[in-house]
């Protein structure tokens, strides 16, 4: 009896939508658009808000929804989602690597994201990533990732290399989660195997492997606007070590990032990001290795070895020119991060700031080119970075 009632209410709720006409989708499945539209209807029934809700899937660059006497008309303009991405980055801090990435963000017409990349240079990496955010057209999430790294890692203090080793790591994780409105909770199992070789005259760490259980909590109320995401989002990651092949202390980690972006007058965009991370061990193999990325701009990749850090990332962007195919913006940025270093080094108050210009492609799922110029206090010097295929 309960099963019959469930079937009845499901059919009734779908029929209450009336006639649903979908046009413009060459690759995206009708049933996927219907699934997303039905989910959006639980939040609002205003055509403009429904359009934005479907746009937030990021596979369309325009969505038009009309309410008719018979039901709804949905017209979509799809973005180009199968993209080979040339990867190149160079800066004055010694970061220089290149490679190729391939991303498909609408696999099978159901917004399944698959990504593969190969990098070589100061970073040597191969990775494959897969995520289905609407697994079997439900509110469940399925994901997995394989990553191979082979890098020279060196800790830097006051412009001097003080420690380092060559690390080869392969990592695999698989996760399953569920979405509740703007929130997604995902459980993850991860295996990591690390091997070490000497670098210069530094001591060589011991090889080891570990198995961890993790949880990701993601909260997202942002609206997708092609060149930025307006609104609030937060991500918290927890990793608990279950097994380790050596006798070193458990390396549990907790990290988080909070973003807020708002468009102001003349389409100017304010971006505020808070981020932190901490680990329970002082072992240099499990240190939080940072550098180059947002929050640490102007430093060498993996050159900051920390037990914990916390900081703010500020940005202010101004659209310069808008074309049919993309948007060119310029802006200011600032990174302010407090770092607790390992190996008995004093804590660091890191600051970098400067200007940047970026180009965002309207019909592609990735930005194109970015250039940044700034100054950072760790090396007390200016820096510039040129980036193709990456997001700063």
N, C-alpha and C positions, 0 to 999 in steps of 0.2 A: 504493500500500500504506500509506504514512504517513497519507494522508488517511482511509483506512478505519479505521485504528487510532485516529486522533483522534476520529472520529465515534463509534466504539465506546466509548471511555473517557468521552466526554462524556455519551452516553446512559446508561452504567452509573452514573456518578457522580450523575446526576439521579434515576435509578430507585432508587438507594440511599436517597434521602430518604423513600421510601415515599409514601403518600397525603398530599397537602398540602391541607387544607381552610382556606379563607380566608373570613372573615365580617366584616361591619361596614364594608366599604369601599364607599362610594357613588360616589366620584370617582376614587380611586386605582386604577390598573389592577392586575388580578391578576398579570400578568406582571412588573410592576415590583416588587411585594411579593415574588414568587418570586425575582427576581433579587437583591434585597437580602437575603432570608433565606438564599439559597445562599451569598452572600458572607459573611454573619455566621457561618454554620456552619463556615467555615474558621478562625474564631477560637475558637469554643466550641460546645458542644452542651448547655449548661445552659439550661433554659427562662427563668430570670430574667435571665441575661446576654444571651440572644437577644432578649428583650423590650426590654432597654435598648439593644441594638445597633440595632434597628429604630426605637426612639424617637429615636435620634440623627439620624434623617432630618428631624426637626422638623416633620413634617406630621401627627403623631398626638399626642394628649394622653394616650392610654392604649393599651398593647399587652399582650395576654394570650396566652401560648403554652403549650400543653399537649402533652406527648408521649403518644401513644397506641400501641396495638399495631399499628395500620395505618400510622401515620406521625405527622403533626403537625397540630394545630389552631391557627390564628392568628386572633385576634379583635382588631380595631383600632377605635379611636374617633378619627375624623378631626377635625383642627382646621379652623376656618374660614380658608381661605387666600386667597380673593379679597376684598380689603379696600380700600375707599377710606379714605385717612388724612388727616384735617385736620392741617395743619402750622402750628404757631404757637410762637413763642418770643419772650420779652421778658426783659430784665435791666437792671440799673442801670449797665452799662458802655456802653450805646448799641446793643446788638444788639436788633433788632426786625424780625422778618420772619414772613411767613405764606404759606400756599399750600395746595396739595393734592397728595397722592401717591396712586398706585394700584399695589398690589402683588398679584401672583398667584404664590404659591410652590409650586403643584402643577399647573402647566399641563399639559394632556393627561393628568393623572393619573400623571405621572412625575417629580414633584419638580423640574420645570424652573421656574426663578425668573425672572420678568419684573417690572420695576419702572419706573415713570414718575413724575416729580415736577416740579412748577412752584413756584418760590418767588419772592417779591418783597418789597421792603423794603430793609434794609441789605445784603441778599444778593439778587441777581437771578440765577436759575438755572433751566435746563430740562435734564433728563437722562432718558435711557432706558437701561436695563441689562437684559441677558439672559445667563443662565448655565444650561447643562445639565450638571450634575455627573455624570450617567451617560449620556453621549452614545450614542444608539442601543443602550441597555442594555449598555454596556461599561464598563470602568474608565477611559474617556477623558472629558475635560472640554472643552466648547466654550463660549466666552463672547464677547460684544461689548458695547461701550458707546459712546453718543453723548452729549456734554455741551456745553451752551452756557452761558457765563457772561458777565455784563456788570456789573462792580462798580467802585466807588470804593475803591481800595486806598491806605491811609495807614499809614506807619510811625510808631510812637509810642515816645517815650523820655521817661522822667520826667514822664509825664502831658501831654506836648506832642507835637503832630503836627510831624514834621520833614521828611517827604518823602511824595510820593504821586502817583498818576496814575489815570486811568480806563482800565480794561482790558476789552477784548472778546475772548473766546477761544472757539473751538470746537475740540473734541477728539474724535477717534474712535480706538478701539483694538479689536483682535480678537485672541483668543488660543486656543490649543489645548494641552491638557495631558494628563497620565496620572497615575493614582493607583496607588501601591504601598502597600497597607496603610494606615497612618495618614499617609502622605506623598503630597503632590501637587506635581508640578513642571509649571509652565505657561510656555510661551513666548508673548510678546506683541509685536505690532507696533503702534506708536502714532503718529498724526499730530496735530500741534497747530499752530494758526494764531492769532497774537495781534496785535491792533491797539490803538493807544493814542490817547487824547485828553487834553487838558490838564485838570488839577485844581488849582484855586486858582492860585498863582503858581509851582508846581513845574515843573521841566523835563519835557518830553515825550519818552519813550523812542522808539526806532525800531521800527516794525512788523517782524515776522519770522515765519517758519514753520520747523518742524523735524520730522524723522522719527526715531523712536527704536526700538531693539530692547530688549525687556525680558524678565526672567525673574522669576517668583514661585515661591518654595518655601514650602509650607505643611505644617506637621506638627501633627496634632491627635489627642490621646488623650482628649478631654473627653467626659463623659456629659451629655446634655441633661436638665435638671431643671426646665423650664418658666420659673422665675424666675432661673435662673443656669445656668452650664455648669461642672460640676465636673471638675477635672483640669488638664492642661497643654496649651498650644498655642503655636506659634511661627510667625511669618510673616516672610520676608525678601524684599525687593523690590530688583531691580537694573534700572536704566535706562541704556542706552548710546546716545548720540546718533550717528546715522548720517549725517544731513544737516542743514544749517542754511542759511537763505537769506542771512544776513548774515555778517560776519567775526568775530563774537564767539567767545570760547573755547567749547569743547564743554561742555554742561551735563549731565554724568553724575551720577546720584544712586544712593545706597545707603541703604536704610532697613530697619528691623526692629522687631518688637514681640513680646514674650514674655508670656504670661498664665499665672498659676497661681491656681486657685480651689479652696478646700476648705471643706467643711461641718464645723463643730465641734460642741461641746456645745449643747444646746437649739436645734439647727438654725441657729446663728449661722454666718455665711459670711465667710470671710477672702479678700480679693482682692488679689493682688500683680501688677503689670504693669511691665515694663521696656520702654522705647522709645527709639529713636535714629533720626537721619537726618543725611545729609551730602551736600553737592554739591561739584563740582569748580570752580565758578566764583564770582566775586564780583559778577557782573552782577546788578543789582537786579531785572531782569525774571525771572530764574531763581532768585531767593532762595526759601528755604523759608518760605512765608507761613503763619503759624500764629496761633491765638487762639481763645478761647471753649471749645474742645473739651477733653476729658479730657487732663490734662497741662498745660493752659494756662487752667484755669477762672478766671473773673473778669476776663478781658481781652477787648478788642474783636476781632471776627473779622478775620483777616488783618493784625493790627496788629504782629505780631512778624515781622521779616524777618531770617532767620538763614542762615548758611552751614552750621551744624551745630548739633545739640542732642542731649542725652541725659538721661534722667531715670527716675524711679519714680512710679508711680501706686498709691496704697494705698487700700483700702476695707474697711470692716467693716460688714456688713448684719445686721439682726435682723428676722426676720419678726414682724410685729405681729398680723395677722389673716389667716387662710386661709379663703377661701370656695370654693364649688364653681366659681365663674367666674373667680377670680383670687386674687392674693396681694398684700397691702399690707406693705411693708417700710420700715424706717428705718435710717439708718446714718451712719457717719463717712467722710469722704474726705480725701485729702491728695495734692497734686501737688508734686513736687520735680524741677525741670528746670534743667539747666545749658545756657545758650544762648550761642553765639558769633554775635553780631550782625554785619551788614554795615554799610557806609557809615562805617567807622572808629569805630563805637560800642563801648564796652567790653563785655566779656562780662557776662552777667546770671545771677545765681543766683535763679531764680524759685521762689516757694513760694506755695501757696494751700491752704487747708484749711477744713473746715466740716462741716455736717450736711445730710442730704438725706432725702427720703422719696419712694418710687416705688411705682407700682402696675403689676403685671404681670398681663396677661389670660391665662387658661388656654387658652381655645379659639381665640384669635386668634394670628397669627404675629408681632404687634408689641406692645410695651408700650403703656400708655395715657398716664399723666400722671406728671411728675416735678417736684419743687421742690427747689432747693438754696439754702442760705444759707452764706456763708463770708467769709473775709478773705484778701487777697493782698498780698504785699509790694511788687509792682512799682508799684502806685498807693497803697500803704499805706492801703487802705480796705476796707470791707466790700462785699459784693455779694450779690445774689440773682438766681436765674434760674428762670423758669417755662416748662415745656416740655410741649407736647401732640403726640404722634405721633412724637417723637424718642426715641432712646436716649442717655442721658448717657454 
